[in-house]
Amino acid sequence: MMADQPPPLEATPLLNEVPLLPHMVNGDSIQQAKPRSHGRTNFIQRDERSLKMQEHLKKRLKDRQASGHTNNKLNSPPSSPHKVVNSSNATIPNGNGKGQQGAGGALKQKQIGKTKGSPDAEMGESDTESKKCDTHLSIGKPVVSDIQARSAVLSWNLPVSSQNGESHSHSPAAFTFEVAISNSGKNGKFKSVYVGEELTITLPDLRPATDYHARVSATSSSIKESISELVSFTTESCEPDCPAAPKLINRTKNSLSLQWKSSNDNGSKITNFLLEWDEGKSGPFKECYYGHLKQYKLTKLSPSTRYSLRLAAKNDIGMSGFSEPVSYYTAGIVPPAPAPPLLLEAGVTWMALRWIPPPGVSSDDSLTYTLDMEEEGSLFAYNSEGKSSPSEVVEHSTNPDKPGPPSKPVVKGKIHSHSVKVAWEPPKDNGGSDISKYFLEISEASAGGKWDTIYSGAQREHVCDHLRPGTSYRLRVSCVSKGGESQSPACNGAEITEYRLDWGQVEGSMHIIYAGPCQSYEVRGLTPATTYYCRVQAVNVAGVGLFGDTSVVTTPPSVPAAVAVLHLLEEEQMDISAPFSTCLALQWEEPCCHGAEITGYNIEYGEKQLVTVGRSTTHVLENLLPDTLYRIRIQAINSLGVGPFSHSMKAKTKPLPPDPPHLECVVFSYQSLKLKWGEGPSRALITNPTQFNLQMEDRFGRFVTVYNGPCHTYKVQRLSESTTYYFRIQAYNDAGEGGFSQVYAFTTTKSPPASLKAPKANQLEENTYEITWEPLQPMKGDSIVYILQLAAGREFDQVYKGPETSFRLPGVQSNCEYRVRVCAGRQSQDPAGPPELLGPYSPSTVFSAQRQEQGPPCPSAGPEQAPGGTRLREERLIAIVLLCGFAVVAILFAVVIQYFVIK
């Protein structure tokens, strides 16, 4: 059995040494062992014995208190029955424990129970489980200390468990604590920031000048979870967050115009910005602007020069860190014309050229070049400002190729028995150079294909002599130029009539793209920087020959392909917010680079305005006109030049966000202000595209939103009297959020005095009454006056005005009923406001002098039979007359409609 649980009770004779507590008599600490669901009847009998013992304990205690013979132990503070210690000194093997005297003579509490294993011991275990279930845990409200701008220390005490009215403490290791915080109000979403066994933690990563609510929950394996009360605190204000880097809005050769946005002020309004630059020298940063404006123009700069800048913000608490440095170039001049390109090396189908930068250009300048072969080999240089003039025209030639085969030789004239004259035509393709020599070869058909050269020279005819009569001969001609010698494949005894070219990107999957007598073919529509495979076979009258060896051809790199996908980004797809009235966000897919890595993109928009961006596939076009349609297209750039433009896309900027409306207060009250702005209904009956954000300054000097919606009026309530409140308003719609208005100040009026209770009328003499009423305290330094009115008939007349709280009313007539009422007035000390504010009148007090003798009649027109009785009858009469009139008019309208419309 646990040491902090009460021992099970046993039906044994009571001993006088057992200390009893008053709360034990009430039955709060002595628990009954609940029967388990095992069907054991001895547990039920045990409950009955426990009940009898409790009754016996109560009776015994009452008897001893009545006789006045309580022992010293009852008079001294007794120990809790929950603090029994199961030691060998207090436990007897048979289960009947008695208190033993220790070495110091202290009397120990008796332990009443059975040994383990007996039915009574099992009942004790069940009793312990029942007490665990009945244990309640409570944890105190946590304490916040050392509150900083971004951290705070949160501590709490150990939870206390209570059982049947008694409290118990525990060690920290017995519990697991969870800390949750919220910055969206007491009913907002709480986020868990700590789980562990510590009693003090530091809350990190808090937001400055923010209201937080924290709570602590404690859990244990045997006790239900307990959650503390909420503790609220506000973090301190601090220096602003680092602002974003300034943006370039315009540039010239000698100036850069910059603009930036405010960062989070962290509870203290940003008063100034510090802009620093490196003076274009890539050295340390120096101050170039300090002030409250959000834009600045750097002047007297050098053309085509890089300047690095960074920005910081300052409030009353301190200076923020600097933004990431950003670099911008001033505008430059178009580069001069470069020198003509020089030939390094040439081939049959290629040539290698080189050139030097134009004179007067710095090595830091970023230049690109374009070689235009269609304009007589002119070279152009580019920078960010545009295109240079062309270089001087220069001519370079590729090396000649070997010529094609000459035409088939033909017999010219008559064939003789020993000679024949043959002639031929030059080749259709001389390979780029003149034919210097022809070679005529002859072969006997019976010689097995052996060819002998019988002529070489520049002539295109020759007489073949020394021939044998009646013999068949074959003749062929080849030629030579600077490009080499033409060749012809072996025809195997029959003239080649056709060539077939097999072509493809995969060696095992090629197809014939040309069949014809020519020995060359130009393949078009190829992809740059791509490997192709090709082979050729010849055809004669005998059939199709075998394919020759497979050749590999790789096309050279080229400019990038056209951008295929170009679209507009919506506002919700962007990670940063941008004013869509002056900006358009673009996104595209990177096209094929054609063998040379893409280095950037040119974006053309508007009146052929061109902007160059890096390798990113997104860009925001800024400084556009609001509500304007733009035609946009894009091209990719690599080291070989610019690719073709994409298809054009039309995009329209949104209108400018609405301007803030004028704010005015239409109804002033001492606890509310009704504000109105713009023109429109006070309630939004239809969907209004323009919404409004009304903000009021709180006690920390921050503006918080008090209304957000389409209405044009709002009543701010729960205000203090004679207090000035500051407001500003902002309008927004689909185009975005407009700017805030100027700050408006409205002051609540002074509150009138409260209503008084009905005055009291005390008769002093036969015809004299003293009217008294309760006093009111001065209101913020303003004195209080009272106005007493008296009515003997229907109308009230003022009989007193002054600071006193009583008035003696003489000349009261007998047999006449009087009514008195009183109100309080506040006399303002402010000369600008009303001199006096009257509160509501109190309920009327009715009194009449005691009749001692017949007196003159009351000055009123007649006795008032009942309060408001005559007036009530008059009002009822008027209502009946009006009702009858409406009924008559309705009947007449029905008759007219029946007669003129239906008939």
Secondary structure, 3 states (H helix, E strand, C coil): CCCCCCCCCCCCCCCCCCCCCHHHHCCCCCCCCCCCCCCCHHHHHHHHHHHHHHHHHHHHHHHHHHHCCCCHHHHCCCCCHHHCCCCCCCCCCCCECCCCECCCCCECCCCECCCCCCHHHHHHHHHHHHHHHCCEEECCCCEEECCCCCCEEEECCCCEEEECCEEEECCHHHCEEEEEEECCCCCCCCEEEEEECCCEEEECCCCCCCEEEEEEEEECCCCCCEECCCEEEECCCCCCCCCCCCEEEEECCCCEEEECCCCCCCCCCEEEEEEEECCCCCCCCEEEEEECCCEEEECCCCCCCEEEEEEEEEECCCECCCCCCEEEECCCCCCCCCCCCEEEEECCCCEEEECCCCCCCCCCCCCEEEEEHHHCCEEEEEECCEECCCCCCCCCCCCCCCCCCCCCCEECCCCCCCCEEEECCCCCCCCCCCEEEEEEEEEEHHHCCCCEEEEEECCCEEEECCCCCCCCEEEEEEEEECCEECCCCCCCCCCEEEEEEEEEEECCEEEEEEEECCCCCCCCCCCCCCEEEEEEEEEECCEECCCCCCEEEECCCCCCCCCCCEEECCHHHCCCCCCCCCCEEEEECCCCCCCCCEEEEEEEECCCEEEEECCCCEEEECCCCCCCEEEEEEEEEECCEECCCCCCEEEECCCCCCCCCCEEEEEECCCCEEEEECCCCCCCCCCCCCEEEEEEECCCCCEEEEEEECCCEEEECCCCCCCEEEEEEEEEECCEECCCCCCEEEECCCCCCCCCCCCEEEEEECCEEEEECCCCCCECCEEEEEEEEEECCCCCEEEEEECCCEEEECCCCECCEEEEEEEEEEECCCCCCCCEEECCCCCCEEEEECCCCCCCCCCCCCCCCCCCHHHHHHHHHHHHHHHHHHHHHHHHHHHHHHHHHHC
